[in-house]
């Protein structure tokens, strides 16, 4: 929009300022502005974001053509508002002029690094405010071409969202939350498709017509980390947001390491937060910020690789220290793996590794870390293990192995040698120490079985 091109459109200005005196000075100074304008005032950072995203009482708010932003705001600092606006693909084209009382070079540089369009030292009296507002009018209202809602904000921003959720109630809540996200005169920003099974979702992803995925971790045909791993493997360039009712910080860390962009509680999907999270995830993916430079997942089995295991295990140790919970680690290898490769070929050996990873996922919780360290060696790390004995887990694993061997049409039987190491986190010196103890326990079990 350029006021010099013809009849002037009313310029919508959002002033974000908590100082009532400064608000009065700016209102007074703008009275001499000859370009039609309308001033809206937000008195803190939270109120400003609700205005910009049309949330709560601001559902009918106009899209600002220009934002005047103070930095020292209550509830949410001005820099946080600036950062959030500039990373939102639907808001970042709005020019933001920062008003600050400081002239410190470091502070000014920080503002521009956050992509502010202009940084202005806040005047101290009415005459100075009038001069500043006059300058703003000449450049921003009369000379500059201000973006309109149709400039990159029209139908092209409509995002296709695939929801993997088997609860009709939760699917309905997601649809409702995203339907209440009108932008730029559109009915909605999101085209939502809901499916109940992972297999159906993977078929949609195969077609390549999806911009973002929302998924639950408990589906009829898959659960836990396996859901994230399979979706990420099918569409590595599509951002994944995990929605869950489970408040499990360890599981959240795992999903992020496995390829998800965000981990969101289902209790918070109402309002504008879900839509913003989706847009941010898409923007990060498109910019490359959401892509993993170093793979943390073993391509063969879909579980963590060595690098991924150590990265997540360190976080688990920190979590266990905070919650004062114990750790349990299984170390195991596949018996006769070399013979499978030699006799039946490497393709069959690969299949044996994949089946072993699948059996471990069936045996342990979705929040437990499962990894292939290399070759035929696997580890499982679990927290919150009070009341769960290694013997119980071993019996469960052996039962699953037996069931797989009975049902499977393989020319060999799967068998594992395993060892466990358990400790309270206060007594743990390193994850390597726990691995060493579990490894030793595994070889002790091998020797006992062989009668050595």
DRENFINU-607457 format. One record per atom (N, C-alpha, C): x negated, z negated, y. Coordinates in steps of 0.02 Angstrom, whole numbers, padded with zeros to 5 digits, always signed. Layout:
BEGIN
XZY/...
//
This chain:
BEGIN
-00042+00000-00059/+00000+00000+00000/-00044+00000+00061/-00031+00045+00109/-00069+00048+00171/-00020+00053+00229/-00022+00006+00273/+00026+00004+00328/+00019+00064+00374/-00038+00099+00376/-00048+00155+00421/-00017+00218+00394/+00007+00218+00331/+00033+00278+00301/+00105+00292+00319/+00140+00247+00351/+00211+00257+00367/+00243+00191+00382/+00309+00188+00377/+00344+00125+00390/+00316+00069+00347/+00304+00013+00379/+00270-00042+00345/+00316-00078+00297/+00292-00090+00237/+00327-00131+00188/+00312-00204+00204/+00359-00247+00189/+00347-00318+00200/+00291-00342+00153/+00240-00371+00181/+00183-00396+00142/+00199-00466+00117/+00196-00475+00051/+00208-00541+00021/+00142-00578+00017/+00138-00635+00051/+00076-00674+00054/+00088-00742+00022/+00046-00760-00025/+00049-00827-00055/-00008-00869-00026/+00009-00923+00006/-00039-00971+00032/-00041-01031-00015/-00100-01045-00042/-00109-01102-00087/-00149-01154-00048/-00115-01205-00024/-00146-01253+00022/-00108-01319+00018/-00145-01374+00008/-00112-01439+00002/-00112-01478+00067/-00149-01454+00117/-00153-01489+00181/-00096-01465+00226/-00048-01509+00239/+00010-01489+00279/-00009-01466+00349/-00061-01496+00378/-00084-01475+00444/-00110-01404+00444/-00150-01387+00394/-00176-01318+00389/-00120-01268+00376/-00070-01288+00336/-00013-01244+00325/+00022-01229+00391/+00033-01280+00432/+00066-01269+00497/+00025-01223+00542/-00041-01232+00542/-00084-01190+00584/-00081-01117+00562/-00081-01105+00496/-00079-01036+00471/-00011-01005+00486/+00043-01043+00477/+00109-01018+00493/+00113-00999+00566/+00087-01042+00609/+00088-01029+00681/+00045-00968+00698/-00013-00963+00667/-00059-00907+00682/-00030-00841+00660/+00008-00840+00605/+00037-00778+00580/+00097-00754+00620/+00122-00796+00664/+00180-00775+00704/+00163-00715+00748/+00100-00709+00767/+00080-00653+00810/+00066-00590+00770/+00071-00593+00703/+00059-00535+00661/+00116-00485+00669/+00099-00422+00684/+00150-00371+00696/+00172-00334+00633/+00135-00342+00579/+00155-00311+00516/+00205-00357+00482/+00262-00329+00459/+00311-00372+00424/+00280-00407+00365/+00292-00471+00361/+00262-00510+00306/+00308-00569+00290/+00297-00596+00231/+00334-00655+00211/+00284-00703+00178/+00282-00764+00204/+00234-00814+00180/+00266-00861+00131/+00234-00870+00073/+00255-00918+00022/+00200-00970+00015/+00218-01033+00005/+00169-01086+00003/+00173-01123-00064/+00114-01130-00095/+00107-01173-00155/+00059-01228-00135/+00076-01290-00153/+00037-01346-00128/-00014-01374-00177/-00019-01344-00237/-00071-01364-00284/-00084-01307-00332/-00137-01315-00373/-00157-01261-00417/-00106-01245-00471/-00073-01296-00498/-00023-01284-00550/+00037-01246-00521/+00059-01267-00462/+00115-01233-00429/+00097-01160-00414/+00035-01148-00395/+00013-01079-00381/+00018-01035-00443/-00006-01060-00501/-00004-01020-00562/+00068-01009-00585/+00111-01058-00575/+00182-01049-00593/+00214-00996-00549/+00195-00993-00485/+00220-00942-00440/+00196-00873-00463/+00132-00867-00476/+00103-00803-00495/+00130-00778-00562/+00145-00824-00607/+00169-00804-00674/+00245-00808-00680/+00278-00824-00624/+00350-00828-00622/+00377-00876-00675/+00349-00936-00675/+00369-00987-00723/+00409-01041-00687/+00452-01076-00726/+00490-01132-00699/+00533-01112-00639/+00527-01150-00585/+00569-01138-00526/+00552-01073-00491/+00496-01042-00509/+00474-00980-00476/+00492-00918-00516/+00543-00923-00559/+00561-00866-00603/+00577-00803-00564/+00603-00810-00503/+00622-00752-00462/+00572-00738-00407/+00512-00767-00411/+00463-00758-00358/+00439-00685-00355/+00425-00659-00295/+00398-00592-00289/+00324-00591-00308/+00299-00535-00326/+00227-00528-00339/+00191-00526-00272/+00143-00571-00260/+00108-00570-00196/+00065-00508-00187/+00061-00484-00126/+00015-00430-00109/-00054-00458-00092/-00055-00522-00074/-00116-00554-00052/-00110-00629-00064/-00166-00661-00083/-00166-00733-00094/-00219-00764-00049/-00200-00815-00011/-00247-00856+00028/-00255-00921-00011/-00315-00934-00035/-00325-00988-00083/-00374-01040-00057/-00351-01101-00049/-00395-01158-00035/-00427-01179-00101/-00486-01208-00098/-00521-01227-00159/-00506-01299-00180/-00504-01344-00132/-00495-01415-00148/-00421-01431-00155/-00395-01417-00216/-00324-01425-00229/-00312-01482-00278/-00255-01517-00274/-00238-01566-00325/-00213-01532-00388/-00215-01569-00443/-00189-01549-00509/-00231-01493-00541/-00254-01446-00503/-00295-01393-00530/-00338-01364-00474/-00404-01364-00484/-00449-01342-00431/-00440-01268-00417/-00453-01249-00354/-00446-01179-00334/-00489-01131-00374/-00549-01154-00395/-00592-01109-00435/-00560-01094-00503/-00526-01143-00531/-00492-01132-00595/-00435-01082-00586/-00398-01087-00530/-00345-01039-00516/-00375-00969-00509/-00428-00964-00470/-00461-00899-00460/-00484-00869-00526/-00515-00910-00567/-00540-00886-00631/-00483-00861-00676/-00428-00898-00678/-00372-00879-00721/-00339-00815-00696/-00330-00809-00631/-00299-00749-00604/-00342-00687-00618/-00406-00693-00610/-00450-00635-00617/-00462-00615-00690/-00445-00658-00737/-00452-00637-00807/-00385-00616-00837/-00331-00621-00797/-00265-00598-00820/-00258-00525-00800/-00252-00479-00849/-00247-00407-00832/-00187-00390-00789/-00136-00432-00788/-00077-00419-00747/-00082-00448-00677/-00132-00490-00664/-00138-00522-00599/-00203-00505-00563/-00254-00484-00599/-00321-00481-00570/-00328-00431-00513/-00281-00383-00506/-00287-00334-00451/-00263-00363-00385/-00231-00422-00386/-00208-00453-00323/-00269-00478-00284/-00278-00456-00222/-00335-00480-00182/-00328-00555-00168/-00382-00592-00177/-00383-00663-00164/-00435-00679-00111/-00413-00708-00057/-00456-00728-00002/-00464-00804-00005/-00524-00826-00016/-00536-00898-00024/-00550-00930+00044/-00516-00985+00056/-00527-01025+00117/-00565-01087+00097/-00622-01097+00128/-00664-01155+00109/-00693-01188+00171/-00704-01253+00166/-00733-01290+00222/-00809-01291+00219/-00837-01265+00165/-00910-01268+00157/-00941-01200+00172/-01002-01202+00196/-01041-01141+00205/-01101-01140+00159/-01103-01187+00112/-01159-01191+00065/-01165-01127+00025/-01226-01099+00023/-01236-01035-00010/-01217-01037-00084/-01233-01092-00118/-01218-01098-00189/-01143-01095-00201/-01104-01129-00159/-01032-01130-00167/-01002-01061-00153/-01026-01028-00101/-01002-00961-00084/-01019-00912-00141/-01080-00917-00167/-01100-00872-00222/-01055-00883-00283/-01039-00946-00297/-00997-00961-00356/-00928-00930-00349/-00901-00931-00288/-00836-00901-00275/-00837-00826-00288/-00889-00793-00263/-00894-00721-00274/-00908-00704-00346/-00944-00746-00381/-00956-00734-00452/-00891-00736-00492/-00841-00773-00466/-00776-00776-00498/-00730-00719-00475/-00760-00671-00439/-00725-00609-00418/-00676-00619-00361/-00688-00668-00317/-00647-00672-00257/-00660-00609-00215/-00608-00587-00178/-00616-00528-00136/-00646-00543-00069/-00641-00606-00048/-00668-00625+00017/-00674-00701+00019/-00723-00726+00054/-00732-00798+00063/-00737-00813+00137/-00692-00854+00163/-00686-00867+00234/-00694-00941+00248/-00736-00958+00296/-00742-01028+00317/-00678-01048+00354/-00648-01102+00332/-00582-01122+00359/-00590-01143+00432/-00549-01114+00477/-00552-01134+00548/-00531-01207+00557/-00547-01234+00616/-00532-01304+00629/-00480-01315+00683/-00459-01261+00718/-00407-01269+00769/-00364-01206+00772/-00311-01208+00812/-00263-01153+00812/-00293-01089+00838/-00334-01092+00890/-00363-01030+00917/-00407-00996+00864/-00446-01036+00829/-00488-01006+00776/-00444-00977+00720/-00391-01013+00702/-00346-00987+00651/-00316-00921+00673/-00297-00915+00736/-00267-00853+00762/-00317-00795+00757/-00380-00808+00774/-00430-00755+00771/-00440-00732+00699/-00443-00781+00653/-00452-00764+00582/-00392-00725+00556/-00331-00748+00572/-00271-00713+00549/-00266-00643+00580/-00289-00635+00641/-00290-00569+00673/-00337-00522+00635/-00395-00547+00617/-00442-00507+00579/-00413-00488+00510/-00380-00537+00479/-00348-00523+00415/-00295-00469+00422/-00255-00474+00476/-00203-00424+00487/-00233-00354+00495/-00286-00349+00535/-00315-00283+00548/-00342-00251+00484/-00375-00291+00443/-00405-00261+00383/-00357-00259+00324/-00330-00318+00305/-00292-00322+00243/-00221-00295+00250/-00190-00303+00309/-00121-00280+00317/-00118-00208+00342/-00167-00186+00382/-00164-00120+00413/-00211-00069+00382/-00271-00089+00363/-00322-00041+00341/-00327-00035+00265/-00330-00092+00232/-00342-00091+00160/-00281-00063+00122/-00294-00029+00067/-00242-00007+00020/-00230-00063-00030/-00176-00099-00022/-00161-00155-00067/-00128-00128-00129/-00145-00156-00188/-00114-00133-00251/-00040-00150-00252/-00002-00106-00282/+00069-00118-00293/+00080-00135-00366/+00138-00162-00385/+00150-00179-00455/+00144-00120-00502/+00151-00058-00476/+00146+00000-00519/+00075+00023-00530/+00027-00004-00491/-00043+00016-00498/-00074-00021-00555/-00068+00005-00615/-00096-00028-00673/-00054-00084-00699/+00007-00093-00670/+00049-00148-00692/+00116-00123-00719/+00124-00060-00730/+00186-00032-00753/+00192-00033-00827/+00228+00020-00854/+00242+00020-00925/+00181+00020-00968/+00123+00041-00942/+00063+00046-00984/+00039-00022-01007/+00063-00077-00975/+00039-00143-00994/+00082-00174-01050/+00132-00139-01072/+00175-00165-01126/+00134-00171-01189/+00132-00231-01216/+00090-00246-01274/+00132-00251-01337/+00106-00222-01391/+00141-00224-01455/+00113-00282-01496/+00155-00330-01510/+00134-00392-01542/+00164-00396-01612/+00121-00405-01661/+00143-00415-01730/+00143-00490-01745/+00199-00517-01768/+00206-00588-01783/+00213-00596-01859/+00166-00632-01889/+00170-00649-01961/+00194-00721-01966/+00258-00729-01979/+00290-00795-01979/+00350-00793-02027/+00352-00839-02075/+00406-00839-02124/+00464-00884-02104/+00459-00919-02048/+00513-00961-02024/+00555-00923-01973/+00619-00907-01989/+00661-00873-01940/+00669-00911-01875/+00668-00977-01880/+00675-01018-01819/+00614-01008-01773/+00554-01012-01802/+00494-01003-01761/+00487-00931-01736/+00507-00882-01777/+00506-00812-01754/+00552-00804-01694/+00611-00835-01698/+00658-00832-01642/+00630-00863-01579/+00595-00919-01586/+00565-00953-01528/+00512-00909-01496/+00473-00875-01538/+00421-00831-01512/+00452-00772-01474/+00502-00741-01504/+00536-00686-01470/+00565-00709-01403/+00596-00767-01403/+00626-00793-01342/+00574-00807-01288/+00518-00837-01309/+00465-00853-01261/+00436-00790-01229/+00427-00737-01269/+00397-00676-01242/+00448-00634-01205/+00513-00641-01220/+00565-00605-01184/+00574-00631-01114/+00551-00693-01101/+00558-00724-01035/+00496-00711-00992/+00459-00659-01008/+00398-00643-00971/+00407-00579-00930/+00459-00573-00887/+00467-00511-00850/+00411-00501-00800/+00389-00439-00795/+00335-00422-00748/+00353-00356-00714/+00342-00353-00650/+00346-00290-00614/+00412-00254-00624/+00467-00292-00630/+00532-00261-00638/+00547-00240-00709/+00502-00250-00756/+00515-00231-00825/+00557-00284-00859/+00591-00264-00914/+00629-00312-00952/+00583-00362-00986/+00526-00339-01010/+00477-00382-01042/+00411-00346-01047/+00357-00384-01057/+00291-00356-01065/+00274-00343-01138/+00315-00367-01184/+00296-00368-01254/+00349-00335-01299/+00323-00296-01345/+00365-00268-01398/+00348-00305-01462/+00394-00345-01487/+00379-00393-01540/+00408-00369-01607/+00365-00369-01658/+00387-00355-01727/+00370-00416-01769/+00420-00443-01805/+00410-00502-01847/+00415-00484-01920/+00367-00506-01960/+00368-00497-02032/+00354-00564-02065/+00377-00572-02127/+00372-00637-02160/+00314-00641-02209/+00286-00584-02230/+00234-00584-02282/+00171-00551-02256/+00115-00576-02280/+00050-00547-02261/+00045-00474-02282/+00068-00458-02342/+00063-00389-02366/+00098-00341-02319/+00157-00361-02295/+00194-00318-02248/+00157-00311-02182/+00128-00366-02159/+00089-00364-02097/+00029-00318-02102/-00004-00320-02160/-00063-00276-02169/-00043-00203-02168/+00017-00188-02192/+00041-00118-02189/+00051-00096-02117/+00079-00141-02075/+00087-00125-02004/+00018-00113-01971/-00030-00156-01988/-00096-00150-01959/-00130-00085-01981/-00115-00064-02042/-00144-00002-02067/-00122+00057-02024/-00061+00054-01998/-00036+00108-01955/-00071+00109-01887/-00102+00054-01869/-00142+00053-01807/-00102+00049-01744/-00040+00027-01746/+00003+00025-01686/+00016-00046-01663/-00037-00087-01661/-00030-00158-01644/-00084-00176-01593/-00065-00213-01540/-00113-00235-01490/-00137-00306-01501/-00096-00348-01532/-00114-00418-01545/-00073-00444-01603/-00102-00494-01638/-00068-00524-01695/-00060-00599-01683/+00001-00623-01693/+00015-00695-01696/+00029-00711-01769/-00004-00762-01795/+00008-00775-01866/+00011-00850-01880/+00053-00865-01930/+00057-00932-01958/+00009-00935-02017/-00015-00994-02033/-00064-01001-02086/-00032-01015-02154/+00033-01020-02156/+00068-01032-02219/+00121-00979-02229/+00105-00928-02269/+00151-00873-02283/+00167-00873-02358/+00221-00840-02378/+00239-00840-02449/+00185-00812-02495/+00145-00764-02471/+00095-00732-02514/+00023-00747-02494/+00012-00793-02448/-00057-00812-02429/-00053-00875-02387/-00109-00912-02385/-00109-00974-02345/-00179-00988-02319/-00180-01029-02268/-00244-01052-02241/-00287-00997-02212/-00352-01007-02219/-00401-00961-02190/-00396-00891-02218/-00370-00884-02278/-00364-00819-02310/-00322-00771-02266/-00271-00797-02232/-00228-00756-02190/-00269-00725-02133/-00309-00767-02100/-00351-00743-02045/-00402-00693-02070/-00434-00709-02125/-00487-00666-02151/-00460-00597-02168/-00403-00594-02201/-00376-00529-02222/-00352-00488-02162/-00320-00521-02114/-00297-00485-02054/-00358-00459-02015/-00409-00501-02007/-00468-00480-01970/-00505-00423-02006/-00506-00426-02072/-00539-00373-02110/-00501-00307-02103/-00435-00310-02102/-00394-00249-02097/-00398-00218-02027/-00400-00260-01975/-00400-00235-01906/-00448-00276-01864/-00514-00265-01871/-00563-00307-01836/-00561-00302-01760/-00530-00249-01734/-00527-00240-01661/-00462-00264-01630/-00419-00295-01670/-00356-00322-01645/-00362-00398-01639/-00351-00426-01580/-00358-00499-01572/-00305-00537-01611/-00326-00593-01640/-00283-00636-01682/-00274-00703-01646/-00211-00724-01641/-00195-00790-01614/-00158-00829-01669/-00184-00886-01687/-00155-00926-01741/-00105-00976-01711/-00043-00975-01736/+00008-01023-01717/+00020-01070-01775/+00015-01134-01763/+00022-01181-01818/+00052-01247-01795/+00088-01278-01840/+00115-01345-01827/+00066-01398-01850/+00011-01377-01882/-00039-01424-01909/-00088-01443-01854/-00094-01507-01839/-00143-01529-01790/-00207-01546-01827/-00246-01495-01840/-00307-01502-01880/-00364-01468-01843/-00406-01508-01810/-00460-01480-01770/-00510-01442-01813/-00523-01467-01874/-00569-01432-01918/-00544-01363-01937/-00480-01358-01953/-00450-01294-01970/-00452-01247-01909/-00440-01274-01850/-00443-01233-01789/-00513-01202-01782/-00565-01242-01792/-00633-01216-01787/-00645-01161-01838/-00620-01170-01898/-00630-01120-01950/-00597-01054-01931/-00535-01057-01906/-00500-00995-01890/-00536-00956-01835/-00564-00992-01787/-00602-00959-01733/-00666-00928-01761/-00699-00963-01806/-00759-00936-01836/-00743-00876-01880/-00683-00875-01910/-00664-00821-01955/-00640-00759-01919/-00632-00762-01853/-00614-00702-01817/-00555-00709-01770/-00520-00767-01771/-00464-00777-01725/-00490-00787-01654/-00449-00768-01605/-00468-00777-01535/-00443-00843-01507/-00387-00869-01536/-00359-00930-01509/-00320-00967-01563/-00311-01031-01554/-00276-01075-01601/-00227-01115-01561/-00161-01101-01569/-00111-01129-01524/-00060-01170-01563/-00040-01228-01538/+00012-01268-01570/+00080-01236-01559/+00121-01236-01611/+00188-01207-01605/+00230-01244-01554/+00216-01308-01545/+00255-01348-01498/+00249-01323-01426/+00197-01284-01412/+00186-01263-01343/+00198-01190-01329/+00239-01156-01371/+00247-01084-01362/+00300-01066-01310/+00341-01114-01288/+00390-01098-01237/+00354-01089-01170/+00389-01056-01123/+00361-01046-01057/+00313-00987-01056/+00273-00983-01004/+00229-00926-00995/+00163-00931-01030/+00147-00988-01061/+00080-00997-01089/+00066-00949-01147/+00115-00935-01188/+00104-00891-01245/+00089-00820-01222/+00127-00796-01175/+00114-00728-01149/+00046-00722-01117/+00026-00774-01079/-00040-00772-01047/-00095-00773-01100/-00086-00814-01153/-00136-00817-01205/-00145-00749-01239/-00090-00714-01250/-00094-00648-01281/-00131-00599-01236/-00112-00599-01172/-00145-00552-01126/-00219-00567-01120/-00238-00631-01117/-00309-00648-01113/-00346-00624-01175/-00316-00634-01233/-00348-00614-01296/-00359-00538-01298/-00309-00500-01276/-00315-00427-01275/-00370-00406-01226/-00370-00439-01168/-00421-00422-01117/-00491-00438-01143/-00500-00496-01174/-00566-00514-01201/-00588-00464-01254/-00541-00443-01296/-00559-00396-01349/-00579-00329-01319/-00542-00306-01269/-00557-00242-01238/-00623-00242-01201/-00640-00300-01172/-00703-00305-01135/-00762-00317-01180/-00748-00333-01244/-00802-00346-01291/-00819-00420-01296/-00789-00462-01253/-00806-00533-01254/-00779-00567-01316/-00726-00539-01346/-00697-00571-01404/-00725-00547-01470/-00775-00502-01468/-00802-00475-01530/-00862-00516-01553/-00865-00528-01617/-00920-00568-01645/-00982-00523-01653/-01037-00543-01621/-01098-00504-01628/-01131-00517-01696/-01125-00577-01721/-01157-00595-01785/-01102-00610-01836/-01098-00574-01891/-01046-00587-01940/-01053-00655-01973/-00998-00690-01979/-00998-00757-02010/-00960-00757-02076/-00930-00700-02093/-00890-00694-02154/-00927-00650-02204/-00927-00671-02267/-00956-00631-02320/-00908-00573-02337/-00931-00512-02326/-00887-00454-02335/-00863-00447-02407/-00904-00467-02454/-00886-00459-02524/-00827-00503-02545/-00827-00565-02523/-00778-00614-02548/-00727-00637-02496/-00740-00625-02432/-00694-00647-02381/-00700-00720-02361/-00747-00756-02391/-00760-00825-02370/-00820-00825-02322/-00838-00884-02296/-00894-00887-02250/-00959-00867-02285/-01005-00838-02247/-01072-00827-02273/-01116-00887-02254/-01181-00884-02270/-01225-00941-02256/-01225-00960-02183/-01231-00910-02139/-01233-00924-02067/-01167-00956-02045/-01111-00928-02069/-01047-00955-02050/-01037-01026-02075/-01061-01040-02135/-01054-01107-02163/-01090-01159-02120/-01152-01145-02104/-01190-01194-02065/-01161-01203-01995/-01134-01148-01966/-01105-01153-01899/-01043-01198-01900/-00999-01187-01949/-00937-01227-01952/-00952-01297-01978/-00999-01304-02024/-01014-01370-02052/-01038-01418-01998/-01078-01393-01951/-01101-01436-01897/-01042-01463-01857/-00991-01420-01845/-00932-01443-01810/-00892-01493-01851/-00890-01483-01917/-00855-01530-01961/-00888-01599-01959/-00953-01599-01957/-00989-01663-01955/-00971-01701-01890/-00969-01665-01834/-00951-01695-01771/-00879-01723-01774/-00835-01683-01804/-00765-01705-01811/-00761-01767-01855/-00798-01767-01910/-00796-01824-01956/-00822-01887-01923/-00873-01880-01880/-00900-01938-01845/-00847-01966-01797/-00809-01923-01764/-00758-01947-01718/-00702-01981-01755/-00682-01954-01812/-00626-01982-01849/-00647-02033-01901/-00713-02044-01908/-00741-02092-01956/-00715-02078-02027/-00715-02014-02045/-00692-01994-02112/-00752-01974-02154/-00741-01973-02220/-00795-01955-02265/-00801-01880-02275/-00857-01860-02306/-00870-01790-02321/-00880-01783-02396/-00857-01727-02422/-00867-01711-02493/-00890-01638-02498/-00945-01627-02534/-00971-01559-02540/-00978-01540-02613/-00952-01483-02630/-00961-01453-02697/-01014-01398-02691/-01060-01399-02738/-01110-01345-02743/-01103-01316-02814/-01092-01251-02820/-01082-01222-02886/-01109-01152-02891/-01124-01132-02953/-01142-01062-02964/-01102-01035-03023/-01101-00970-03028/-01063-00935-03079/-01105-00929-03142/-01083-00959-03196/-01120-00957-03259/-01121-00885-03286/-01180-00864-03310/-01187-00799-03342/-01180-00740-03296/-01191-00750-03231/-01181-00696-03183/-01230-00638-03195/-01292-00654-03211/-01341-00601-03224/-01319-00559-03285/-01292-00593-03336/-01269-00556-03395/-01211-00510-03380/-01166-00533-03335/-01109-00490-03315/-01135-00427-03282/-01183-00435-03236/-01212-00376-03202/-01247-00330-03252/-01288-00360-03296/-01328-00319-03342/-01284-00283-03393/-01233-00316-03418/-01192-00287-03471/-01135-00244-03446/-01104-00264-03390/-01044-00229-03367/-01053-00192-03301/-01110-00199-03270/-01123-00162-03208/-01111-00204-03146/-01140-00182-03091/-01136-00221-03029/-01065-00222-02999/-01026-00170-03011/-00958-00169-02986/-00918-00226-03017/-00929-00238-03082/-00894-00293-03115/-00922-00360-03092/-00987-00362-03077/-01016-00423-03049/-00985-00440-02982/-00974-00387-02941/-00942-00398-02876/-00871-00426-02886/-00836-00399-02936/-00769-00422-02949/-00769-00496-02971/-00818-00515-03009/-00823-00585-03031/-00833-00631-02971/-00874-00611-02924/-00884-00651-02863/-00820-00657-02823/-00783-00602-02817/-00720-00602-02780/-00669-00648-02814/-00666-00645-02880/-00619-00688-02917/-00637-00762-02909/-00702-00776-02909/-00725-00845-02900/-00704-00872-02832/-00714-00831-02780/-00694-00853-02712/-00618-00865-02710/-00581-00822-02742/-00508-00830-02744/-00488-00895-02778/-00521-00911-02834/-00507-00973-02870/-00523-01034-02828/-00578-01031-02791/-00596-01088-02747/-00543-01097-02693/-00517-01043-02665/-00465-01049-02614/-00402-01079-02644/-00387-01062-02707/-00328-01090-02739/-00337-01165-02754/-00398-01186-02765/-00412-01254-02785/-00414-01302-02727/-00442-01279-02671/-00454-01324-02614/-00404-01310-02558/-00403-01355-02509/-00357-01350-02453/-00377-01293-02407/-00328-01269-02370/-00342-01216-02321/-00390-01239-02267/-00393-01304-02254/-00437-01330-02202/-00508-01343-02226/-00522-01336-02291/-00589-01347-02318/-00632-01285-02307/-00696-01295-02296/-00742-01239-02286/-00765-01213-02354/-00753-01150-02366/-00777-01117-02427/-00826-01063-02407/-00884-01061-02439/-00935-01013-02420/-00974-00989-02481/-00998-00929-02475/-01046-00902-02524/-01114-00901-02491/-01159-00942-02517/-01225-00948-02486/-01269-00889-02502/-01255-00854-02556/-01296-00797-02577/-01295-00791-02652/-01303-00731-02678/-01302-00721-02750/-01237-00747-02780/-01243-00793-02829/-01184-00821-02861/-01172-00894-02841/-01202-00916-02785/-01196-00985-02763/-01140-00993-02711/-01096-01042-02724/-01040-01058-02680/-01043-01131-02660/-01017-01146-02601/-01010-01216-02579/-00941-01226-02550/-00917-01287-02554/-00854-01307-02522/-00866-01373-02487/-00848-01378-02423/-00856-01440-02385/-00787-01463-02362/-00772-01526-02375/-00706-01553-02357/-00715-01619-02320/-00671-01631-02271/-00668-01696-02237/-00602-01729-02257/-00592-01790-02231/-00531-01828-02247/-00521-01832-02322/-00572-01855-02358/-00571-01854-02431/-00557-01922-02463/-00537-01971-02422/-00521-02036-02452/-00464-02029-02501/-00472-02058-02560/-00420-02055-02611/-00423-01993-02655/-00471-01948-02640/-00479-01888-02681/-00547-01893-02716/-00546-01896-02781/-00608-01903-02819/-00636-01835-02839/-00702-01829-02846/-00731-01767-02871/-00704-01748-02939/-00689-01798-02981/-00663-01783-03048/-00595-01748-03044/-00554-01769-02997/-00488-01737-02988/-00496-01664-02968/-00541-01652-02920/-00553-01583-02897/-00583-01541-02953/-00628-01570-02992/-00659-01533-03047/-00606-01513-03099/-00562-01560-03115/-00509-01543-03164/-00464-01487-03137/-00450-01490-03071/-00407-01438-03042/-00442-01370-03045/-00507-01369-03030/-00545-01307-03032/-00547-01280-03104/-00561-01324-03152/-00565-01302-03222/-00498-01275-03246/-00443-01306-03224/-00376-01281-03243/-00363-01212-03214/-00384-01202-03152/-00375-01136-03121/-00419-01083-03155/-00480-01103-03174/-00524-01056-03210/-00493-01037-03277/-00466-01086-03312/-00436-01071-03377/-00375-01025-03370/-00334-01038-03320/-00275-00996-03309/-00296-00925-03291/-00348-00918-03251/-00372-00852-03233/-00400-00814-03293/-00437-00849-03335/-00466-00817-03394/-00411-00796-03444/-00357-00836-03447/-00302-00820-03492/-00263-00759-03468/-00251-00757-03402/-00211-00703-03374/-00252-00640-03359/-00316-00649-03346/-00357-00592-03325/-00375-00546-03383/-00382-00482-03367/-00401-00432-03417/-00475-00414-03405/-00518-00464-03414/-00589-00453-03404/-00625-00456-03471/-00680-00419-03478/-00719-00421-03541/-00764-00482-03545/-00753-00532-03503/-00794-00592-03502/-00751-00648-03473/-00773-00710-03479/-00738-00767-03451/-00777-00796-03393/-00740-00814-03341/-00771-00847-03284/-00783-00920-03299/-00843-00945-03281/-00860-01015-03289/-00907-01035-03233/-00901-01097-03210/-00944-01121-03156/-00977-01186-03174/-01038-01195-03151/-01072-01259-03152/-01069-01287-03082/-01045-01349-03075/-01036-01377-03009/-01066-01447-03005/-01084-01465-02945/-01105-01533-02930/-01074-01556-02865/-01060-01620-02860/-01029-01648-02800/-01076-01698-02766/-01070-01701-02700/-01104-01753-02662/-01054-01779-02611/-01045-01844-02608/-00998-01875-02562/-01033-01928-02522/-01013-01937-02460/-01042-01990-02418/-00998-02003-02358/-01007-02061-02328/-00978-02075-02262/-01023-02042-02210/-00993-02014-02159/-01032-01973-02112/-01086-02014-02077/-01076-02080-02069/-01128-02121-02036/-01193-02120-02075/-01189-02110-02141/-01250-02110-02181/-01279-02041-02192/-01253-01991-02158/-01276-01922-02168/-01330-01905-02117/-01388-01884-02142/-01442-01864-02097/-01435-01791-02077/-01414-01747-02122/-01405-01676-02108/-01363-01644-02162/-01336-01585-02147/-01297-01549-02197/-01343-01526-02254/-01406-01512-02237/-01454-01492-02289/-01464-01548-02340/-01463-01611-02315/-01470-01668-02361/-01412-01670-02411/-01351-01659-02386/-01293-01659-02430/-01296-01601-02480/-01319-01543-02457/-01327-01485-02502/-01377-01500-02557/-01432-01531-02539/-01484-01547-02588/-01457-01594-02642/-01419-01644-02620/-01391-01691-02668/-01340-01658-02715/-01298-01614-02687/-01249-01579-02728/-01283-01531-02776/-01336-01498-02752/-01374-01452-02794/-01405-01489-02854/-01434-01547-02840/-01463-01587-02894/-01409-01609-02943/-01350-01627-02918/-01296-01648-02962/-01273-01590-03006/-01274-01529-02979/-01254-01470-03018/-01303-01459-03076/-01368-01465-03063/-01417-01454-03117/-01415-01510-03168/-01398-01571-03146/-01388-01625-03194/-01330-01609-03240/-01276-01582-03212/-01218-01564-03253/-01236-01509-03302/-01277-01460-03280/-01300-01407-03325/-01339-01435-03384/-01385-01482-03368/-01427-01510-03421/-01385-01551-03471/-01336-01589-03445/-01293-01628-03490/-01252-01581-03535/-01229-01526-03508/-01189-01481-03547/-01231-01447-03602/-01294-01435-03586/-01338-01403-03636/-01370-01454-03684/-01356-01519-03670/-01384-01570-03714/-01457-01582-03705/-01482-01566-03644/-01554-01574-03631/-01570-01645-03607/
//
